[in-house]
Amino acid sequence: MLLKLSFSSLYARLVTVGMTILAISVSLMLYMSVEKLRTSAYTSFTDTISQTDLIVGARASSVQLLLYSVFRIGNATNNITWESYLDLVSKEEVDWTVPISLGDSHKGFRVMGTNKEFFSRYKYRGSQSVSIDKGYLFEDLYDVVLGAGVAEKLGYKIGTSLVVSHGLQSFSDHDDQPFRVSGILKKTGTPVDNTVIVSLAAIEAIHVDWSTGAKIPGQLTPIDEIREMDLTPKNITAALVGVKSKLTIFQLQRWINEYPEEAMTAILPGAALQELWRVVGVIENLLLGISVVVIFTTLVGMAAIMFSSLSERRREMAIWRAMGASPFTVIGLLMLEAIFISILSITFSVVLLFCVLNLLQPWIDYNYGILVNIEMLAIKDMYVFAVFIIASITVSLLPAIRAYWFSINDGMTIKL
C-alpha cells in the first residue's frame, strides 16, 4: 500500500518532483565530475613519464632532478660529463639510455638537446610514445622538432626559421646559426608539448664560439666549418635510463649514487612523482573538499524541498491522519518518496555524467593534458551512492515527523 501511495503521490506532483530530481541529479553529477577530475589529474600527473626506470643527473634532490629533467622547471645544479655518461651506458644492467641537454630557450620555451631515441623511449600514460604529427624528425644539424603547444602558441609551421636564445632569460641569441622547423609532434598533454627539441650535436654547434656562458668577442666560425667539427657533447644535463631486469634497478641506482668520478644522483621516477604530488597535492585536497560540500548541499537542498512541499500537502496529510493513518504510514510514505527520488536522481546523474564526459573529454585532454577516463563506476562510487540514499532517508525523517505531529490541526485550519 505504501509503495502504491508513494508512486501516486509522486505522479500527482510530477512537475515539482521532476524539478527536484533534476536539481539533485545536477548536484550529484557535479560531485562525480569533480571526483573524476581529481583522480584523472593525479593519474595524468603520475603518468607524465612511464617505463623509465631511472633518471640520472648531477647531485640534487629527487624532486629538483625530476622538475628540470621531466617538467622543464628550474635549472640543474650542475651537468654530468660525457665520460661519466659513457660509463653508465657501458654497465651491463643498462638496456637503453637517452641523454638530455638543457639550458637554452626560445621565446620562453625550453630547448632540449637529445637524440632520436628519445621519441621511442620516452613513454607517457603507460605505453604511449611521442610521435610526429607533421614533417619529420631532425635530419640536418639545424633541424628542430616542436612540441604541439609551442607550434600552436607561436604559430610555427614546417619550414619556419627560428633562433635559439642562450639561457632561459638571456638577451643573447645564437642568431648566427638559425634553425628550421622540420617536424611538429602530436599533442601529448605532457611537458613535451612546450619543448623545442634539437639534436645534441646542434647544442654543441651553437656554443662553438662561446666560453663560460658568454660569446667570445670577434669570433665567428663559419657554419660549413662547424658542420665538419666533432660535435660530440662534452657534458649533458640528465639521462633517462632503462634496465634489462627490474631486479637490478636498486643495484644500479646505488652504483650511480656512489660513483667516484663525480657526484651524480639516480632517482626512481615513480617515487619522485609521488613525492612531488604530496607537495602540490593541495589541489587534490581542494577538489575533495568541494566534493564533500556538493554532497552536503545536495542533502540540505533535498530537506528544504521536502519541507517546502509539505505546505502543498497539508490537507492531504490531515485527511490521512483523520482517517486514522498510523505514524508508520505517514513517516514511511515520506521516507519512501525520499528513497525513490534519490534512486531516480542517481540514475539520471550517471547518464548525465557520461554524456558530459563524452562531450568534454577531448577538450579537457587537449587544453589541460588531463585524460578523464570514461569507464564504469567504481566500487567507491557505489558506496557513496549507498551513503547518499541512507543520508536521504535520515534527512527525510525531520519533515516526516513534522508532517505526522502537525498535520491534523495545520491541515484542517488551512486558509486559502
C-alpha positions as CSV (number, residue, x, y, z in Angstrom):
1,M,0.0,0.0,0.0
2,L,2.8,2.4,0.9
3,L,4.5,1.7,-2.4
4,K,1.3,2.4,-4.3
5,L,0.7,5.6,-2.3
6,S,4.2,6.8,-2.9
7,F,4.1,6.4,-6.6
8,S,0.7,8.0,-6.8
9,S,1.9,10.9,-4.7
10,L,5.0,11.4,-6.8
11,Y,3.0,11.2,-10.0
12,A,0.5,13.8,-8.7
13,R,3.4,16.2,-8.2
14,L,5.2,15.3,-11.3
15,V,6.5,18.8,-12.2
16,T,7.7,19.5,-8.6
17,V,9.3,16.1,-8.3
18,G,10.8,16.3,-11.7
19,M,12.5,19.6,-10.9
20,T,13.7,18.2,-7.6
21,I,15.2,15.2,-9.3
22,L,16.9,17.4,-11.9
23,A,18.4,19.7,-9.2
24,I,19.7,16.7,-7.2
25,S,21.0,15.0,-10.4
26,V,23.0,18.0,-11.4
27,S,24.5,18.2,-7.9
28,L,25.4,14.5,-7.9
29,M,26.8,14.9,-11.5
30,L,28.9,17.8,-10.3
31,Y,30.2,15.7,-7.4
32,M,31.1,12.8,-9.7
33,S,32.7,15.2,-12.2
34,V,34.9,16.7,-9.5
35,E,35.9,13.2,-8.4
36,K,36.7,12.1,-11.9
37,L,38.7,15.3,-12.5
38,R,40.6,14.8,-9.2
39,T,41.5,11.2,-9.8
40,S,42.3,11.8,-13.5
41,A,44.5,14.8,-12.6
42,Y,46.5,12.5,-10.2
43,T,46.7,9.7,-12.8
44,S,47.8,12.1,-15.6
45,F,50.4,13.6,-13.3
46,T,51.9,10.3,-12.3
47,D,51.8,9.1,-15.9
48,T,53.9,12.1,-17.2
49,I,56.7,9.6,-17.6
50,S,56.3,5.9,-17.8
51,Q,58.5,2.8,-18.4
52,T,61.7,4.8,-17.5
53,D,63.5,3.0,-14.6
54,L,65.9,5.7,-13.5
55,I,66.6,9.4,-14.2
56,V,70.3,10.3,-13.7
57,G,71.6,13.8,-13.2
58,A,74.1,15.8,-11.1
59,R,73.8,15.6,-7.3
60,A,70.4,17.1,-6.3
61,S,67.2,16.3,-4.5
62,S,64.9,13.8,-6.3
63,V,62.2,16.5,-6.7
64,Q,64.6,19.0,-8.2
65,L,66.0,16.5,-10.6
66,L,62.5,15.4,-11.7
67,L,61.4,19.0,-12.1
68,Y,64.1,20.1,-14.5
69,S,64.6,16.8,-16.4
70,V,60.9,16.0,-17.0
71,F,58.8,19.1,-16.3
72,R,61.5,21.6,-17.6
73,I,61.1,23.7,-14.4
74,G,64.2,25.2,-12.7
75,N,67.8,24.5,-13.5
76,A,70.3,21.8,-12.9
77,T,72.8,22.3,-10.1
78,N,75.5,21.0,-12.4
79,N,76.0,18.9,-15.6
80,I,77.4,15.4,-15.8
81,T,80.4,14.8,-18.1
82,W,80.1,12.8,-21.3
83,E,82.7,10.3,-20.0
84,S,80.5,9.6,-16.9
85,Y,77.5,9.1,-19.2
86,L,79.5,6.6,-21.3
87,D,80.5,4.8,-18.1
88,L,76.8,4.5,-17.3
89,V,76.0,3.2,-20.8
90,S,78.6,0.5,-20.5
91,K,77.1,-1.0,-17.4
92,E,75.7,-4.5,-18.1
93,E,72.5,-3.7,-16.2
94,V,71.6,-0.9,-18.6
95,D,69.3,-1.7,-21.5
96,W,69.0,1.8,-23.0
97,T,69.7,5.4,-22.2
98,V,68.5,8.8,-23.6
99,P,70.8,11.8,-22.9
100,I,69.2,15.2,-22.3
101,S,70.9,18.6,-22.5
102,L,69.0,21.7,-21.2
103,G,69.9,25.3,-20.7
104,D,68.8,27.3,-23.8
105,S,65.4,28.6,-24.7
106,H,63.2,30.1,-27.5
107,K,60.7,32.8,-26.6
108,G,60.1,31.4,-23.2
109,F,60.1,27.7,-24.2
110,R,62.8,25.4,-23.1
111,V,65.2,24.0,-25.7
112,M,66.2,20.3,-25.2
113,G,69.0,18.6,-26.9
114,T,68.7,14.8,-27.2
115,N,68.8,12.0,-29.8
116,K,66.2,10.3,-31.9
117,E,65.8,7.5,-29.4
118,F,64.0,9.9,-27.1
119,F,61.0,9.8,-29.4
120,S,60.7,6.0,-29.0
121,R,61.9,5.6,-25.4
122,Y,60.1,8.4,-23.7
123,K,56.7,7.0,-22.7
124,Y,53.7,8.6,-21.1
125,R,50.2,7.3,-20.0
126,G,51.6,3.8,-19.6
127,S,53.0,2.9,-23.1
128,Q,52.3,5.9,-25.4
129,S,55.2,7.2,-27.4
130,V,55.9,10.7,-28.7
131,S,55.1,10.7,-32.4
132,I,55.3,13.2,-35.3
133,D,52.1,14.9,-36.4
134,K,53.7,16.9,-39.3
135,G,57.1,16.7,-41.0
136,Y,59.9,14.5,-39.8
137,L,62.5,14.2,-37.0
138,F,65.7,16.2,-37.3
139,E,67.9,15.0,-40.1
140,D,70.1,18.1,-40.6
141,L,72.2,19.7,-37.9
142,Y,69.9,22.7,-37.8
143,D,66.6,20.9,-37.9
144,V,64.3,21.4,-34.9
145,V,61.2,19.5,-33.8
146,L,58.5,21.4,-31.9
147,G,56.1,20.3,-29.3
148,A,52.4,20.8,-30.2
149,G,52.0,23.6,-27.7
150,V,55.0,25.5,-29.0
151,A,53.8,25.3,-32.6
152,E,50.3,26.3,-31.7
153,K,51.2,29.3,-29.4
154,L,53.8,30.7,-31.7
155,G,52.0,29.9,-35.0
156,Y,55.0,28.0,-36.4
157,K,54.8,25.6,-39.3
158,I,57.1,23.3,-41.2
159,G,60.0,25.3,-42.6
160,T,59.7,28.2,-40.2
161,S,63.1,29.6,-39.2
162,L,63.8,30.3,-35.6
163,V,66.7,31.4,-33.4
164,V,67.7,29.8,-30.1
165,S,68.5,32.1,-27.1
166,H,71.3,31.4,-24.7
167,G,70.0,30.6,-21.3
168,L,66.4,31.0,-20.0
169,Q,66.3,34.7,-19.6
170,S,69.1,35.9,-21.8
171,F,69.4,38.8,-24.2
172,S,72.0,36.9,-26.2
173,D,70.8,34.9,-29.2
174,H,72.5,32.3,-31.3
175,D,71.4,34.3,-34.3
176,D,74.4,33.2,-36.4
177,Q,73.1,29.7,-36.5
178,P,69.3,29.7,-37.2
179,F,67.2,26.6,-37.1
180,R,64.5,25.3,-39.4
181,V,61.3,23.5,-38.2
182,S,61.4,20.0,-39.6
183,G,58.7,18.4,-37.5
184,I,55.8,19.1,-35.2
185,L,54.8,16.5,-32.6
186,K,51.3,15.3,-31.8
187,K,49.9,16.7,-28.6
188,T,50.7,14.6,-25.5
189,G,49.4,16.5,-22.5
190,T,53.0,16.4,-21.1
191,P,55.8,19.0,-20.8
192,V,57.0,17.7,-24.2
193,D,54.2,19.9,-25.8
194,N,56.1,23.0,-24.6
195,T,59.6,21.9,-25.6
196,V,61.7,22.8,-28.5
197,I,63.8,19.7,-29.4
198,V,67.1,19.7,-31.3
199,S,69.9,17.2,-31.5
200,L,72.8,17.0,-29.0
201,A,75.2,17.9,-31.9
202,A,73.2,21.1,-32.5
203,I,73.6,22.1,-28.9
204,E,77.3,21.8,-29.2
205,A,77.3,23.6,-32.6
206,I,75.6,26.8,-31.3
207,H,78.1,27.0,-28.5
208,V,81.3,26.6,-30.6
209,D,82.1,30.4,-30.3
210,W,81.0,30.6,-26.6
211,S,83.1,30.2,-23.5
212,T,82.0,30.2,-19.8
213,G,78.5,31.2,-20.8
214,A,79.4,34.2,-23.0
215,K,80.1,34.7,-26.6
216,I,83.8,35.1,-27.4
217,P,84.2,38.7,-28.8
218,G,85.1,38.8,-32.5
219,Q,84.9,35.1,-33.1
220,L,82.5,33.7,-35.7
221,T,83.1,30.2,-37.0
222,P,81.5,29.6,-40.5
223,I,78.7,27.1,-40.5
224,D,80.5,25.0,-43.1
225,E,83.4,24.5,-40.7
226,I,81.1,23.8,-37.7
227,R,79.4,21.0,-39.7
228,E,82.8,19.4,-40.2
229,M,83.7,19.5,-36.5
230,D,83.4,16.7,-33.9
231,L,80.3,17.8,-32.1
232,T,80.3,15.1,-29.5
233,P,78.9,16.6,-26.3
234,K,81.3,17.5,-23.5
235,N,78.6,17.2,-20.9
236,I,74.8,16.6,-20.6
237,T,72.2,17.7,-18.1
238,A,70.5,14.3,-17.4
239,A,69.8,10.9,-18.8
240,L,66.8,8.6,-18.9
241,V,67.7,5.0,-18.2
242,G,66.0,1.7,-18.8
243,V,67.4,-1.5,-17.3
244,K,67.3,-5.1,-18.6
245,S,65.9,-6.5,-15.4
246,K,63.8,-4.8,-12.7
247,L,65.8,-6.7,-10.1
248,T,68.9,-4.7,-10.9
249,I,67.4,-1.2,-10.5
250,F,68.4,-0.6,-6.9
251,Q,71.9,-2.0,-7.6
252,L,72.4,0.3,-10.5
253,Q,71.0,3.2,-8.5
254,R,73.4,2.6,-5.7
255,W,76.3,2.4,-8.1
256,I,75.4,5.8,-9.7
257,N,74.8,7.5,-6.3
258,E,78.3,6.3,-5.2
259,Y,80.0,7.0,-8.5
260,P,83.6,8.1,-7.5
261,E,84.4,10.3,-10.5
262,E,81.8,12.9,-9.9
263,A,78.7,13.5,-7.8
264,M,75.6,12.0,-9.5
265,T,72.1,11.2,-8.4
266,A,69.8,8.5,-9.7
267,I,66.1,8.6,-8.9
268,L,63.1,6.4,-9.4
269,P,60.6,8.5,-11.5
270,G,57.5,6.9,-9.8
271,A,58.8,7.6,-6.3
272,A,59.8,11.1,-7.2
273,L,56.4,11.8,-8.8
274,Q,54.7,10.6,-5.6
275,E,56.9,12.9,-3.5
276,L,56.2,15.9,-5.8
277,W,52.5,15.2,-5.8
278,R,52.5,15.4,-2.0
279,V,53.9,18.9,-2.4
280,V,51.3,20.1,-5.0
281,G,48.6,17.8,-3.7
282,V,46.7,20.7,-2.1
283,I,44.8,20.9,-5.4
284,E,43.6,17.3,-4.8
285,N,42.5,18.2,-1.3
286,L,40.7,21.3,-2.5
287,L,38.8,19.2,-5.1
288,L,38.0,16.6,-2.4
289,G,36.6,19.4,-0.1
290,I,34.5,20.7,-3.0
291,S,33.0,17.2,-3.4
292,V,32.1,17.0,0.2
293,V,30.5,20.4,0.1
294,V,28.5,19.5,-3.0
295,I,27.1,16.4,-1.4
296,F,26.2,18.2,1.9
297,T,24.5,21.0,-0.1
298,T,22.5,18.4,-2.1
299,L,21.2,16.8,1.1
300,V,20.3,20.2,2.6
301,G,18.5,21.1,-0.6
302,M,16.5,17.8,-0.5
303,A,15.4,18.5,3.1
304,A,14.4,22.1,2.1
305,I,12.4,20.9,-0.9
306,M,10.6,18.3,1.2
307,F,9.8,20.9,3.9
308,S,8.6,23.2,1.2
309,S,6.4,20.5,-0.4
310,L,4.6,19.9,2.9
311,S,2.9,23.2,2.6
312,E,1.2,21.9,-0.6
313,R,0.2,18.7,1.1
314,R,-1.1,19.9,4.5
315,R,-4.7,19.0,3.6
316,E,-3.6,15.6,2.2
317,M,-1.7,14.8,5.4
318,A,-4.6,16.0,7.6
319,I,-7.1,13.7,5.8
320,W,-4.8,10.7,6.2
321,R,-4.5,11.5,10.0
322,A,-8.2,12.0,10.3
323,M,-8.8,8.6,8.7
324,G,-6.6,7.0,11.3
325,A,-3.3,6.7,9.4
326,S,-0.6,5.4,11.8
327,P,2.7,7.2,12.4
328,F,4.4,4.4,10.3
329,T,2.2,5.2,7.3
330,V,2.9,9.0,7.3
331,I,6.6,8.7,8.1
332,G,7.1,5.7,5.9
333,L,5.4,7.4,3.0
334,L,7.7,10.4,3.0
335,M,10.7,8.2,3.6
336,L,9.8,6.0,0.6
337,E,9.4,9.1,-1.5
338,A,12.9,10.3,-0.5
339,I,14.3,6.8,-1.5
340,F,12.6,7.0,-4.9
341,I,13.8,10.5,-5.5
342,S,17.3,9.5,-4.5
343,I,17.4,6.4,-6.8
344,L,16.0,8.3,-9.8
345,S,18.4,11.2,-9.2
346,I,21.4,8.8,-9.0
347,T,20.3,7.1,-12.2
348,F,19.8,10.3,-14.1
349,S,23.0,11.8,-12.8
350,V,25.1,8.8,-14.0
351,V,23.5,9.2,-17.5
352,L,24.1,12.9,-17.4
353,L,27.7,12.4,-16.3
354,F,28.6,10.1,-19.2
355,C,27.0,12.4,-21.7
356,V,29.0,15.4,-20.4
357,L,32.3,13.4,-20.2
358,N,31.9,12.2,-23.8
359,L,31.4,15.8,-24.9
360,L,34.2,17.4,-22.8
361,Q,36.9,14.7,-22.6
362,P,38.6,15.7,-25.9
363,W,38.6,19.4,-24.9
364,I,40.0,18.8,-21.4
365,D,42.7,16.5,-22.7
366,Y,43.7,18.9,-25.5
367,N,43.8,22.0,-23.4
368,Y,44.8,20.8,-20.0
369,G,46.6,17.5,-20.6
370,I,44.2,15.6,-18.3
371,L,42.8,12.4,-19.7
372,V,39.4,11.9,-18.0
373,N,38.7,8.1,-18.2
374,I,35.2,7.3,-19.3
375,E,34.6,4.0,-17.5
376,M,32.1,2.1,-15.4
377,L,31.5,3.4,-11.9
378,A,33.9,2.1,-9.3
379,I,33.0,0.4,-6.0
380,K,33.8,3.6,-4.2
381,D,31.1,5.4,-6.2
382,M,28.6,2.7,-5.2
383,Y,29.5,3.2,-1.6
384,V,28.9,7.0,-2.0
385,F,25.5,6.3,-3.6
386,A,24.5,3.9,-0.8
387,V,25.6,6.5,1.8
388,F,23.6,9.2,-0.1
389,I,20.4,7.1,0.0
390,I,20.8,6.4,3.7
391,A,21.5,10.1,4.3
392,S,18.4,11.0,2.3
393,I,16.3,8.7,4.4
394,T,17.8,10.3,7.5
395,V,17.1,13.8,6.2
396,S,13.5,12.9,5.3
397,L,12.8,12.0,9.0
398,L,12.5,15.6,10.1
399,P,9.8,16.6,7.6
400,A,8.2,13.2,8.1
401,I,7.9,13.6,11.8
402,R,6.7,17.2,11.5
403,A,4.1,16.1,9.0
404,Y,2.7,13.5,11.4
405,W,2.6,15.7,14.5
406,F,1.1,18.8,12.9
407,S,-0.9,17.5,10.0
408,I,-4.4,17.5,11.7
409,N,-4.5,21.0,13.2
410,D,-2.5,22.6,10.4
411,G,-4.4,20.8,7.7
412,M,-7.9,21.3,9.0
413,T,-7.5,25.0,9.6
414,I,-5.7,25.8,6.4
415,K,-6.6,29.2,5.0
416,L,-6.9,29.5,1.3
